[in-house]
Amino acid sequence: MAPETSELSSLADMLEQLTRRITDMAETTLRDRDEGRAKELFAIERSLFGAHRRIIRLLTQHR
């Protein structure tokens, strides 16, 4: 595995973990009826998921 591939794979894993944590926070915040904050957290979740998806796409294109 090339160093860049290894680094990208590691970053993809970290993004996946961060996305899960943000999702958990967003769902808890929504249950607590803080809809404004939940909305922002879900927007962050979408951005992180998109970044993860793009890294995975980059990794699969270079195999």
PDB file of N, H, CA, C and O in Angstrom:
ATOM      1  N   MET A   1       0.852  -1.176   0.000  1.00  0.00           N
ATOM      2  CA  MET A   1       0.000   0.000   0.000  1.00  0.00           C
ATOM      3  C   MET A   1       0.897   1.238   0.000  1.00  0.00           C
ATOM      4  O   MET A   1       1.803   1.349   0.827  1.00  0.00           O
ATOM      5  N   ALA A   2       0.652   2.156  -0.912  1.00  0.00           N
ATOM      6  H   ALA A   2      -0.083   2.065  -1.584  1.00  0.00           H
ATOM      7  CA  ALA A   2       1.428   3.386  -0.995  1.00  0.00           C
ATOM      8  C   ALA A   2       1.194   4.240   0.248  1.00  0.00           C
ATOM      9  O   ALA A   2       0.116   4.189   0.841  1.00  0.00           O
ATOM     10  N   PRO A   3       2.195   5.023   0.646  1.00  0.00           N
ATOM     11  CA  PRO A   3       2.025   5.880   1.836  1.00  0.00           C
ATOM     12  C   PRO A   3       0.787   6.774   1.748  1.00  0.00           C
ATOM     13  O   PRO A   3       0.069   6.948   2.732  1.00  0.00           O
ATOM     14  N   GLU A   4       0.543   7.337   0.564  1.00  0.00           N
ATOM     15  H   GLU A   4       1.127   7.195  -0.236  1.00  0.00           H
ATOM     16  CA  GLU A   4      -0.635   8.196   0.406  1.00  0.00           C
ATOM     17  C   GLU A   4      -1.917   7.393   0.605  1.00  0.00           C
ATOM     18  O   GLU A   4      -2.857   7.871   1.240  1.00  0.00           O
ATOM     19  N   THR A   5      -1.958   6.195   0.075  1.00  0.00           N
ATOM     20  H   THR A   5      -1.194   5.807  -0.441  1.00  0.00           H
ATOM     21  CA  THR A   5      -3.135   5.346   0.224  1.00  0.00           C
ATOM     22  C   THR A   5      -3.369   5.006   1.684  1.00  0.00           C
ATOM     23  O   THR A   5      -4.504   5.033   2.160  1.00  0.00           O
ATOM     24  N   SER A   6      -2.313   4.690   2.383  1.00  0.00           N
ATOM     25  H   SER A   6      -1.391   4.668   1.997  1.00  0.00           H
ATOM     26  CA  SER A   6      -2.410   4.377   3.798  1.00  0.00           C
ATOM     27  C   SER A   6      -2.935   5.570   4.587  1.00  0.00           C
ATOM     28  O   SER A   6      -3.799   5.426   5.452  1.00  0.00           O
ATOM     29  N   GLU A   7      -2.412   6.730   4.282  1.00  0.00           N
ATOM     30  H   GLU A   7      -1.710   6.847   3.579  1.00  0.00           H
ATOM     31  CA  GLU A   7      -2.842   7.954   4.976  1.00  0.00           C
ATOM     32  C   GLU A   7      -4.311   8.264   4.685  1.00  0.00           C
ATOM     33  O   GLU A   7      -5.070   8.605   5.592  1.00  0.00           O
ATOM     34  N   LEU A   8      -4.700   8.144   3.435  1.00  0.00           N
ATOM     35  H   LEU A   8      -4.084   7.866   2.698  1.00  0.00           H
ATOM     36  CA  LEU A   8      -6.099   8.396   3.073  1.00  0.00           C
ATOM     37  C   LEU A   8      -7.036   7.397   3.741  1.00  0.00           C
ATOM     38  O   LEU A   8      -8.126   7.759   4.184  1.00  0.00           O
ATOM     39  N   SER A   9      -6.614   6.154   3.812  1.00  0.00           N
ATOM     40  H   SER A   9      -5.729   5.859   3.452  1.00  0.00           H
ATOM     41  CA  SER A   9      -7.422   5.134   4.474  1.00  0.00           C
ATOM     42  C   SER A   9      -7.594   5.456   5.958  1.00  0.00           C
ATOM     43  O   SER A   9      -8.683   5.307   6.511  1.00  0.00           O
ATOM     44  N   SER A  10      -6.526   5.892   6.586  1.00  0.00           N
ATOM     45  H   SER A  10      -5.641   6.014   6.137  1.00  0.00           H
ATOM     46  CA  SER A  10      -6.575   6.281   7.993  1.00  0.00           C
ATOM     47  C   SER A  10      -7.512   7.471   8.197  1.00  0.00           C
ATOM     48  O   SER A  10      -8.305   7.496   9.138  1.00  0.00           O
ATOM     49  N   LEU A  11      -7.410   8.438   7.317  1.00  0.00           N
ATOM     50  H   LEU A  11      -6.766   8.418   6.553  1.00  0.00           H
ATOM     51  CA  LEU A  11      -8.289   9.610   7.400  1.00  0.00           C
ATOM     52  C   LEU A  11      -9.752   9.223   7.193  1.00  0.00           C
ATOM     53  O   LEU A  11     -10.637   9.760   7.860  1.00  0.00           O
ATOM     54  N   ALA A  12     -10.007   8.301   6.279  1.00  0.00           N
ATOM     55  H   ALA A  12      -9.288   7.864   5.738  1.00  0.00           H
ATOM     56  CA  ALA A  12     -11.374   7.834   6.051  1.00  0.00           C
ATOM     57  C   ALA A  12     -11.934   7.188   7.312  1.00  0.00           C
ATOM     58  O   ALA A  12     -13.094   7.407   7.663  1.00  0.00           O
ATOM     59  N   ASP A  13     -11.119   6.400   7.988  1.00  0.00           N
ATOM     60  H   ASP A  13     -10.177   6.223   7.703  1.00  0.00           H
ATOM     61  CA  ASP A  13     -11.550   5.777   9.240  1.00  0.00           C
ATOM     62  C   ASP A  13     -11.872   6.828  10.302  1.00  0.00           C
ATOM     63  O   ASP A  13     -12.879   6.727  11.003  1.00  0.00           O
ATOM     64  N   MET A  14     -11.013   7.828  10.411  1.00  0.00           N
ATOM     65  H   MET A  14     -10.195   7.910   9.841  1.00  0.00           H
ATOM     66  CA  MET A  14     -11.249   8.889  11.397  1.00  0.00           C
ATOM     67  C   MET A  14     -12.519   9.669  11.075  1.00  0.00           C
ATOM     68  O   MET A  14     -13.291   9.999  11.975  1.00  0.00           O
ATOM     69  N   LEU A  15     -12.740   9.962   9.800  1.00  0.00           N
ATOM     70  H   LEU A  15     -12.113   9.694   9.068  1.00  0.00           H
ATOM     71  CA  LEU A  15     -13.961  10.670   9.411  1.00  0.00           C
ATOM     72  C   LEU A  15     -15.201   9.850   9.735  1.00  0.00           C
ATOM     73  O   LEU A  15     -16.216  10.390  10.174  1.00  0.00           O
ATOM     74  N   GLU A  16     -15.113   8.550   9.518  1.00  0.00           N
ATOM     75  H   GLU A  16     -14.288   8.111   9.162  1.00  0.00           H
ATOM     76  CA  GLU A  16     -16.250   7.682   9.833  1.00  0.00           C
ATOM     77  C   GLU A  16     -16.557   7.724  11.332  1.00  0.00           C
ATOM     78  O   GLU A  16     -17.721   7.797  11.726  1.00  0.00           O
ATOM     79  N   GLN A  17     -15.526   7.678  12.158  1.00  0.00           N
ATOM     80  H   GLN A  17     -14.581   7.618  11.838  1.00  0.00           H
ATOM     81  CA  GLN A  17     -15.719   7.750  13.609  1.00  0.00           C
ATOM     82  C   GLN A  17     -16.292   9.102  14.029  1.00  0.00           C
ATOM     83  O   GLN A  17     -17.205   9.167  14.852  1.00  0.00           O
ATOM     84  N   LEU A  18     -15.754  10.175  13.464  1.00  0.00           N
ATOM     85  H   LEU A  18     -15.012  10.122  12.795  1.00  0.00           H
ATOM     86  CA  LEU A  18     -16.270  11.513  13.778  1.00  0.00           C
ATOM     87  C   LEU A  18     -17.724  11.657  13.358  1.00  0.00           C
ATOM     88  O   LEU A  18     -18.531  12.251  14.073  1.00  0.00           O
ATOM     89  N   THR A  19     -18.050  11.114  12.201  1.00  0.00           N
ATOM     90  H   THR A  19     -17.394  10.632  11.620  1.00  0.00           H
ATOM     91  CA  THR A  19     -19.425  11.198  11.712  1.00  0.00           C
ATOM     92  C   THR A  19     -20.367  10.494  12.675  1.00  0.00           C
ATOM     93  O   THR A  19     -21.437  11.017  12.987  1.00  0.00           O
ATOM     94  N   ARG A  20     -19.983   9.314  13.147  1.00  0.00           N
ATOM     95  H   ARG A  20     -19.114   8.890  12.893  1.00  0.00           H
ATOM     96  CA  ARG A  20     -20.822   8.587  14.110  1.00  0.00           C
ATOM     97  C   ARG A  20     -21.017   9.396  15.393  1.00  0.00           C
ATOM     98  O   ARG A  20     -22.120   9.453  15.937  1.00  0.00           O
ATOM     99  N   ARG A  21     -19.947  10.017  15.868  1.00  0.00           N
ATOM    100  H   ARG A  21     -19.051   9.971  15.426  1.00  0.00           H
ATOM    101  CA  ARG A  21     -20.045  10.810  17.097  1.00  0.00           C
ATOM    102  C   ARG A  21     -20.957  12.014  16.910  1.00  0.00           C
ATOM    103  O   ARG A  21     -21.768  12.326  17.781  1.00  0.00           O
ATOM    104  N   ILE A  22     -20.823  12.688  15.773  1.00  0.00           N
ATOM    105  H   ILE A  22     -20.164  12.434  15.065  1.00  0.00           H
ATOM    106  CA  ILE A  22     -21.679  13.839  15.491  1.00  0.00           C
ATOM    107  C   ILE A  22     -23.132  13.406  15.359  1.00  0.00           C
ATOM    108  O   ILE A  22     -24.033  14.094  15.840  1.00  0.00           O
ATOM    109  N   THR A  23     -23.364  12.260  14.705  1.00  0.00           N
ATOM    110  H   THR A  23     -22.632  11.702  14.314  1.00  0.00           H
ATOM    111  CA  THR A  23     -24.729  11.739  14.567  1.00  0.00           C
ATOM    112  C   THR A  23     -25.342  11.476  15.934  1.00  0.00           C
ATOM    113  O   THR A  23     -26.487  11.850  16.188  1.00  0.00           O
ATOM    114  N   ASP A  24     -24.592  10.842  16.802  1.00  0.00           N
ATOM    115  H   ASP A  24     -23.661  10.539  16.596  1.00  0.00           H
ATOM    116  CA  ASP A  24     -25.085  10.581  18.157  1.00  0.00           C
ATOM    117  C   ASP A  24     -25.430  11.881  18.879  1.00  0.00           C
ATOM    118  O   ASP A  24     -26.469  11.985  19.532  1.00  0.00           O
ATOM    119  N   MET A  25     -24.545  12.869  18.752  1.00  0.00           N
ATOM    120  H   MET A  25     -23.701  12.784  18.221  1.00  0.00           H
ATOM    121  CA  MET A  25     -24.796  14.168  19.385  1.00  0.00           C
ATOM    122  C   MET A  25     -26.047  14.820  18.803  1.00  0.00           C
ATOM    123  O   MET A  25     -26.868  15.366  19.540  1.00  0.00           O
ATOM    124  N   ALA A  26     -26.187  14.763  17.500  1.00  0.00           N
ATOM    125  H   ALA A  26     -25.520  14.319  16.901  1.00  0.00           H
ATOM    126  CA  ALA A  26     -27.336  15.391  16.837  1.00  0.00           C
ATOM    127  C   ALA A  26     -28.638  14.732  17.282  1.00  0.00           C
ATOM    128  O   ALA A  26     -29.620  15.421  17.559  1.00  0.00           O
ATOM    129  N   GLU A  27     -28.650  13.417  17.351  1.00  0.00           N
ATOM    130  H   GLU A  27     -27.852  12.857  17.127  1.00  0.00           H
ATOM    131  CA  GLU A  27     -29.858  12.707  17.764  1.00  0.00           C
ATOM    132  C   GLU A  27     -30.215  13.001  19.210  1.00  0.00           C
ATOM    133  O   GLU A  27     -31.388  13.174  19.541  1.00  0.00           O
ATOM    134  N   THR A  28     -29.211  13.057  20.070  1.00  0.00           N
ATOM    135  H   THR A  28     -28.258  12.916  19.801  1.00  0.00           H
ATOM    136  CA  THR A  28     -29.449  13.403  21.474  1.00  0.00           C
ATOM    137  C   THR A  28     -29.980  14.822  21.590  1.00  0.00           C
ATOM    138  O   THR A  28     -30.922  15.085  22.336  1.00  0.00           O
ATOM    139  N   THR A  29     -29.372  15.724  20.852  1.00  0.00           N
ATOM    140  H   THR A  29     -28.606  15.510  20.245  1.00  0.00           H
ATOM    141  CA  THR A  29     -29.797  17.131  20.879  1.00  0.00           C
ATOM    142  C   THR A  29     -31.228  17.266  20.373  1.00  0.00           C
ATOM    143  O   THR A  29     -32.005  18.054  20.911  1.00  0.00           O
ATOM    144  N   LEU A  30     -31.576  16.509  19.350  1.00  0.00           N
ATOM    145  H   LEU A  30     -30.945  15.869  18.913  1.00  0.00           H
ATOM    146  CA  LEU A  30     -32.941  16.544  18.830  1.00  0.00           C
ATOM    147  C   LEU A  30     -33.921  16.013  19.860  1.00  0.00           C
ATOM    148  O   LEU A  30     -35.002  16.574  20.038  1.00  0.00           O
ATOM    149  N   ARG A  31     -33.549  14.929  20.542  1.00  0.00           N
ATOM    150  H   ARG A  31     -32.671  14.473  20.397  1.00  0.00           H
ATOM    151  CA  ARG A  31     -34.417  14.394  21.603  1.00  0.00           C
ATOM    152  C   ARG A  31     -34.603  15.402  22.731  1.00  0.00           C
ATOM    153  O   ARG A  31     -35.653  15.446  23.372  1.00  0.00           O
ATOM    154  N   ASP A  32     -33.565  16.216  22.968  1.00  0.00           N
ATOM    155  H   ASP A  32     -32.712  16.180  22.448  1.00  0.00           H
ATOM    156  CA  ASP A  32     -33.648  17.249  24.004  1.00  0.00           C
ATOM    157  C   ASP A  32     -34.391  18.491  23.522  1.00  0.00           C
ATOM    158  O   ASP A  32     -34.493  19.487  24.238  1.00  0.00           O
ATOM    159  N   ARG A  33     -34.905  18.415  22.307  1.00  0.00           N
ATOM    160  H   ARG A  33     -34.822  17.605  21.725  1.00  0.00           H
ATOM    161  CA  ARG A  33     -35.728  19.463  21.696  1.00  0.00           C
ATOM    162  C   ARG A  33     -34.966  20.757  21.410  1.00  0.00           C
ATOM    163  O   ARG A  33     -35.547  21.842  21.412  1.00  0.00           O
ATOM    164  N   ASP A  34     -33.680  20.635  21.170  1.00  0.00           N
ATOM    165  H   ASP A  34     -33.207  19.754  21.169  1.00  0.00           H
ATOM    166  CA  ASP A  34     -32.881  21.792  20.753  1.00  0.00           C
ATOM    167  C   ASP A  34     -32.697  21.683  19.237  1.00  0.00           C
ATOM    168  O   ASP A  34     -31.632  21.313  18.743  1.00  0.00           O
ATOM    169  N   GLU A  35     -33.764  22.015  18.524  1.00  0.00           N
ATOM    170  H   GLU A  35     -34.630  22.316  18.925  1.00  0.00           H
ATOM    171  CA  GLU A  35     -33.813  21.783  17.087  1.00  0.00           C
ATOM    172  C   GLU A  35     -32.793  22.600  16.299  1.00  0.00           C
ATOM    173  O   GLU A  35     -32.268  22.122  15.294  1.00  0.00           O
ATOM    174  N   GLY A  36     -32.509  23.804  16.732  1.00  0.00           N
ATOM    175  H   GLY A  36     -32.936  24.193  17.549  1.00  0.00           H
ATOM    176  CA  GLY A  36     -31.526  24.633  16.041  1.00  0.00           C
ATOM    177  C   GLY A  36     -30.139  24.021  16.068  1.00  0.00           C
ATOM    178  O   GLY A  36     -29.456  23.952  15.046  1.00  0.00           O
ATOM    179  N   ARG A  37     -29.737  23.585  17.230  1.00  0.00           N
ATOM    180  H   ARG A  37     -30.292  23.641  18.060  1.00  0.00           H
ATOM    181  CA  ARG A  37     -28.425  22.954  17.368  1.00  0.00           C
ATOM    182  C   ARG A  37     -28.395  21.605  16.644  1.00  0.00           C
ATOM    183  O   ARG A  37     -27.397  21.267  16.008  1.00  0.00           O
ATOM    184  N   ALA A  38     -29.473  20.842  16.738  1.00  0.00           N
ATOM    185  H   ALA A  38     -30.284  21.117  17.254  1.00  0.00           H
ATOM    186  CA  ALA A  38     -29.544  19.550  16.040  1.00  0.00           C
ATOM    187  C   ALA A  38     -29.419  19.752  14.536  1.00  0.00           C
ATOM    188  O   ALA A  38     -28.742  18.979  13.858  1.00  0.00           O
ATOM    189  N   LYS A  39     -30.062  20.778  14.016  1.00  0.00           N
ATOM    190  H   LYS A  39     -30.612  21.406  14.566  1.00  0.00           H
ATOM    191  CA  LYS A  39     -29.994  21.070  12.579  1.00  0.00           C
ATOM    192  C   LYS A  39     -28.546  21.320  12.155  1.00  0.00           C
ATOM    193  O   LYS A  39     -28.104  20.809  11.126  1.00  0.00           O
ATOM    194  N   GLU A  40     -27.817  22.095  12.936  1.00  0.00           N
ATOM    195  H   GLU A  40     -28.176  22.510  13.772  1.00  0.00           H
ATOM    196  CA  GLU A  40     -26.414  22.376  12.625  1.00  0.00           C
ATOM    197  C   GLU A  40     -25.567  21.107  12.703  1.00  0.00           C
ATOM    198  O   GLU A  40     -24.708  20.879  11.852  1.00  0.00           O
ATOM    199  N   LEU A  41     -25.806  20.289  13.713  1.00  0.00           N
ATOM    200  H   LEU A  41     -26.504  20.474  14.405  1.00  0.00           H
ATOM    201  CA  LEU A  41     -25.049  19.049  13.857  1.00  0.00           C
ATOM    202  C   LEU A  41     -25.324  18.095  12.688  1.00  0.00           C
ATOM    203  O   LEU A  41     -24.409  17.437  12.193  1.00  0.00           O
ATOM    204  N   PHE A  42     -26.580  18.024  12.251  1.00  0.00           N
ATOM    205  H   PHE A  42     -27.324  18.558  12.653  1.00  0.00           H
ATOM    206  CA  PHE A  42     -26.898  17.175  11.104  1.00  0.00           C
ATOM    207  C   PHE A  42     -26.254  17.711   9.827  1.00  0.00           C
ATOM    208  O   PHE A  42     -25.880  16.931   8.950  1.00  0.00           O
ATOM    209  N   ALA A  43     -26.124  19.022   9.714  1.00  0.00           N
ATOM    210  H   ALA A  43     -26.427  19.655  10.426  1.00  0.00           H
ATOM    211  CA  ALA A  43     -25.432  19.605   8.553  1.00  0.00           C
ATOM    212  C   ALA A  43     -23.946  19.220   8.581  1.00  0.00           C
ATOM    213  O   ALA A  43     -23.363  18.902   7.545  1.00  0.00           O
ATOM    214  N   ILE A  44     -23.351  19.252   9.759  1.00  0.00           N
ATOM    215  H   ILE A  44     -23.826  19.511  10.600  1.00  0.00           H
ATOM    216  CA  ILE A  44     -21.954  18.826   9.905  1.00  0.00           C
ATOM    217  C   ILE A  44     -21.834  17.348   9.547  1.00  0.00           C
ATOM    218  O   ILE A  44     -20.898  16.942   8.859  1.00  0.00           O
ATOM    219  N   GLU A  45     -22.783  16.552  10.018  1.00  0.00           N
ATOM    220  H   GLU A  45     -23.543  16.882  10.577  1.00  0.00           H
ATOM    221  CA  GLU A  45     -22.790  15.123   9.707  1.00  0.00           C
ATOM    222  C   GLU A  45     -22.776  14.897   8.191  1.00  0.00           C
ATOM    223  O   GLU A  45     -22.002  14.079   7.692  1.00  0.00           O
ATOM    224  N   ARG A  46     -23.624  15.615   7.466  1.00  0.00           N
ATOM    225  H   ARG A  46     -24.252  16.279   7.871  1.00  0.00           H
ATOM    226  CA  ARG A  46     -23.676  15.466   6.006  1.00  0.00           C
ATOM    227  C   ARG A  46     -22.350  15.850   5.367  1.00  0.00           C
ATOM    228  O   ARG A  46     -21.894  15.186   4.436  1.00  0.00           O
ATOM    229  N   SER A  47     -21.737  16.898   5.852  1.00  0.00           N
ATOM    230  H   SER A  47     -22.107  17.437   6.609  1.00  0.00           H
ATOM    231  CA  SER A  47     -20.439  17.317   5.303  1.00  0.00           C
ATOM    232  C   SER A  47     -19.360  16.266   5.549  1.00  0.00           C
ATOM    233  O   SER A  47     -18.582  15.943   4.651  1.00  0.00           O
ATOM    234  N   LEU A  48     -19.319  15.742   6.758  1.00  0.00           N
ATOM    235  H   LEU A  48     -19.951  16.004   7.487  1.00  0.00           H
ATOM    236  CA  LEU A  48     -18.331  14.711   7.080  1.00  0.00           C
ATOM    237  C   LEU A  48     -18.575  13.448   6.259  1.00  0.00           C
ATOM    238  O   LEU A  48     -17.630  12.832   5.766  1.00  0.00           O
ATOM    239  N   PHE A  49     -19.840  13.064   6.114  1.00  0.00           N
ATOM    240  H   PHE A  49     -20.608  13.564   6.514  1.00  0.00           H
ATOM    241  CA  PHE A  49     -20.165  11.882   5.321  1.00  0.00           C
ATOM    242  C   PHE A  49     -19.741  12.082   3.867  1.00  0.00           C
ATOM    243  O   PHE A  49     -19.218  11.169   3.228  1.00  0.00           O
ATOM    244  N   GLY A  50     -19.976  13.288   3.356  1.00  0.00           N
ATOM    245  H   GLY A  50     -20.401  14.030   3.875  1.00  0.00           H
ATOM    246  CA  GLY A  50     -19.557  13.587   1.985  1.00  0.00           C
ATOM    247  C   GLY A  50     -18.052  13.517   1.824  1.00  0.00           C
ATOM    248  O   GLY A  50     -17.559  12.995   0.824  1.00  0.00           O
ATOM    249  N   ALA A  51     -17.318  14.035   2.793  1.00  0.00           N
ATOM    250  H   ALA A  51     -17.718  14.459   3.605  1.00  0.00           H
ATOM    251  CA  ALA A  51     -15.851  13.968   2.740  1.00  0.00           C
ATOM    252  C   ALA A  51     -15.379  12.518   2.792  1.00  0.00           C
ATOM    253  O   ALA A  51     -14.461  12.135   2.067  1.00  0.00           O
ATOM    254  N   HIS A  52     -15.999  11.722   3.639  1.00  0.00           N
ATOM    255  H   HIS A  52     -16.745  12.034   4.229  1.00  0.00           H
ATOM    256  CA  HIS A  52     -15.652  10.303   3.735  1.00  0.00           C
ATOM    257  C   HIS A  52     -15.904   9.606   2.404  1.00  0.00           C
ATOM    258  O   HIS A  52     -15.058   8.856   1.918  1.00  0.00           O
ATOM    259  N   ARG A  53     -17.051   9.853   1.827  1.00  0.00           N
ATOM    260  H   ARG A  53     -17.739  10.463   2.222  1.00  0.00           H
ATOM    261  CA  ARG A  53     -17.414   9.239   0.546  1.00  0.00           C
ATOM    262  C   ARG A  53     -16.424   9.621  -0.553  1.00  0.00           C
ATOM    263  O   ARG A  53     -16.068   8.784  -1.382  1.00  0.00           O
ATOM    264  N   ARG A  54     -15.981  10.865  -0.567  1.00  0.00           N
ATOM    265  H   ARG A  54     -16.270  11.546   0.107  1.00  0.00           H
ATOM    266  CA  ARG A  54     -15.029  11.324  -1.578  1.00  0.00           C
ATOM    267  C   ARG A  54     -13.667  10.656  -1.399  1.00  0.00           C
ATOM    268  O   ARG A  54     -13.024  10.295  -2.385  1.00  0.00           O
ATOM    269  N   ILE A  55     -13.225  10.487  -0.166  1.00  0.00           N
ATOM    270  H   ILE A  55     -13.747  10.780   0.635  1.00  0.00           H
ATOM    271  CA  ILE A  55     -11.947   9.806   0.071  1.00  0.00           C
ATOM    272  C   ILE A  55     -12.041   8.346  -0.368  1.00  0.00           C
ATOM    273  O   ILE A  55     -11.126   7.828  -1.007  1.00  0.00           O
ATOM    274  N   ILE A  56     -13.130   7.693  -0.031  1.00  0.00           N
ATOM    275  H   ILE A  56     -13.874   8.114   0.488  1.00  0.00           H
ATOM    276  CA  ILE A  56     -13.310   6.298  -0.437  1.00  0.00           C
ATOM    277  C   ILE A  56     -13.317   6.189  -1.956  1.00  0.00           C
ATOM    278  O   ILE A  56     -12.706   5.278  -2.514  1.00  0.00           O
ATOM    279  N   ARG A  57     -13.993   7.098  -2.618  1.00  0.00           N
ATOM    280  H   ARG A  57     -14.489   7.838  -2.164  1.00  0.00           H
ATOM    281  CA  ARG A  57     -14.011   7.109  -4.082  1.00  0.00           C
ATOM    282  C   ARG A  57     -12.597   7.266  -4.630  1.00  0.00           C
ATOM    283  O   ARG A  57     -12.209   6.571  -5.569  1.00  0.00           O
ATOM    284  N   LEU A  58     -11.835   8.172  -4.049  1.00  0.00           N
ATOM    285  H   LEU A  58     -12.150   8.737  -3.286  1.00  0.00           H
ATOM    286  CA  LEU A  58     -10.454   8.384  -4.468  1.00  0.00           C
ATOM    287  C   LEU A  58      -9.606   7.125  -4.281  1.00  0.00           C
ATOM    288  O   LEU A  58      -8.793   6.777  -5.136  1.00  0.00           O
ATOM    289  N   LEU A  59      -9.810   6.454  -3.154  1.00  0.00           N
ATOM    290  H   LEU A  59     -10.471   6.737  -2.459  1.00  0.00           H
ATOM    291  CA  LEU A  59      -9.063   5.224  -2.883  1.00  0.00           C
ATOM    292  C   LEU A  59      -9.432   4.111  -3.860  1.00  0.00           C
ATOM    293  O   LEU A  59      -8.557   3.375  -4.315  1.00  0.00           O
ATOM    294  N   THR A  60     -10.698   3.983  -4.183  1.00  0.00           N
ATOM    295  H   THR A  60     -11.409   4.581  -3.814  1.00  0.00           H
ATOM    296  CA  THR A  60     -11.112   2.894  -5.078  1.00  0.00           C
ATOM    297  C   THR A  60     -10.741   3.174  -6.529  1.00  0.00           C
ATOM    298  O   THR A  60     -10.581   2.233  -7.306  1.00  0.00           O
ATOM    299  N   GLN A  61     -10.601   4.420  -6.911  1.00  0.00           N
ATOM    300  H   GLN A  61     -10.731   5.185  -6.280  1.00  0.00           H
ATOM    301  CA  GLN A  61     -10.222   4.771  -8.271  1.00  0.00           C
ATOM    302  C   GLN A  61      -8.757   4.466  -8.543  1.00  0.00           C
ATOM    303  O   GLN A  61      -8.375   4.261  -9.695  1.00  0.00           O
ATOM    304  N   HIS A  62      -7.942   4.433  -7.517  1.00  0.00           N
ATOM    305  H   HIS A  62      -8.252   4.600  -6.581  1.00  0.00           H
ATOM    306  CA  HIS A  62      -6.511   4.261  -7.697  1.00  0.00           C
ATOM    307  C   HIS A  62      -6.020   2.861  -7.359  1.00  0.00           C
ATOM    308  O   HIS A  62      -4.842   2.670  -7.055  1.00  0.00           O
ATOM    309  N   ARG A  63      -6.904   1.896  -7.411  1.00  0.00           N
ATOM    310  H   ARG A  63      -7.861   2.051  -7.658  1.00  0.00           H
ATOM    311  CA  ARG A  63      -6.516   0.504  -7.136  1.00  0.00           C
ATOM    312  C   ARG A  63      -6.143  -0.188  -8.400  1.00  0.00           C
ATOM    313  O   ARG A  63      -5.787  -1.367  -8.376  1.00  0.00           O
TER     314      ARG A  63
END
